[in-house]
């Protein structure tokens, strides 16, 4: 998709993380990269928190 194509990253590591988050959490996934200073980058990654396997599979019936 267009969002993954816009990731101009030298290696495949961050792209793989992005794709896995999308696969696991779909639109609820969080993947942000922010350059704050010349030598500092902030990465924010995440998704919803489930308290049990049952709750996870309830929200992800395709798995």
Secondary structure as GFF3:
##gff-version 3
##sequence-region A 1 63
A	DSSP	alpha_helix	2	5	.	.	.	ID=ss1
A	DSSP	alpha_helix	13	25	.	.	.	ID=ss2
A	DSSP	three_ten_helix	26	28	.	.	.	ID=ss3
A	DSSP	beta_strand	30	37	.	.	.	ID=ss4
A	DSSP	beta_strand	40	46	.	.	.	ID=ss5
A	DSSP	alpha_helix	53	59	.	.	.	ID=ss6
###
